[in-house]
Every structure is written in structure tokens, then in C-alpha cells.
Amino acid sequence: MKFAKALTGEFADFFRFRVGDYRVVFSRSQEGLLQIVNVSRIGHRKHIYE
């Protein structure tokens, strides 16, 4: 994904998207031609990975 960054460690199946000081943590899957994005968390960067 162009603007997303893959996470590591226990969050290895997730990606993050940065919006200023906030982060959107999500996973994705694909069913045929359809790509599904499942948003897990949205929060400030200080607290999102706790």
C-alpha cells in the first residue's frame, strides 16, 4: 500500500496510516477482486500501541 506502513512484532498482520498526530491501525484481506480493509483502532500516537 502506498501510504500505509506495515507493523512488526505482535502487530505483524496490521498496517498503520498516519494522519498528523493520529494513527489508523488496520488489517486487510482480499476476496476475489474485492479488497477489504478492517479498521481496528484510531487514536493519538502516544496511546495507539498500548
C-alpha positions in Angstrom: 0.0 0.0 0.0 1.3 3.4 -1.0 0.7 5.4 2.2 0.5 2.6 4.8 3.3 1.1 6.8 3.4 -2.5 7.9 3.7 -3.0 11.7 6.0 -5.5 13.3 6.1 -7.8 16.3 2.8 -8.8 17.8 1.1 -6.5 15.3 2.7 -8.0 12.2 -0.7 -8.6 10.5 -1.6 -4.9 10.7 -0.7 -1.7 8.9 -0.8 1.9 10.1 -1.8 5.0 8.3 -0.6 8.4 9.7 -2.9 11.4 9.9 -1.0 14.2 11.7 -0.5 13.0 15.3 -3.1 10.3 14.9 -2.8 6.8 13.6 -5.3 4.5 12.0 -4.4 0.8 12.6 -6.0 -1.7 10.2 -5.7 -5.1 8.5 -6.7 -6.0 5.0 -7.9 -9.1 3.1 -8.9 -9.9 -0.4 -11.9 -11.8 -1.6 -11.7 -12.2 -5.4 -11.3 -8.7 -6.9 -12.6 -7.0 -3.7 -10.1 -5.8 -1.2 -11.4 -5.4 2.4 -10.0 -3.0 5.0 -10.8 -3.7 8.6 -10.1 -0.7 10.9 -9.0 -1.9 14.3 -8.1 1.3 16.2 -7.9 5.1 15.7 -6.1 7.1 18.3 -3.3 9.5 19.2 0.2 8.2 18.5 1.1 8.3 22.3 -1.6 5.8 23.1 -2.5 3.7 20.0 0.0 0.9 20.5 -0.7 0.2 24.2 
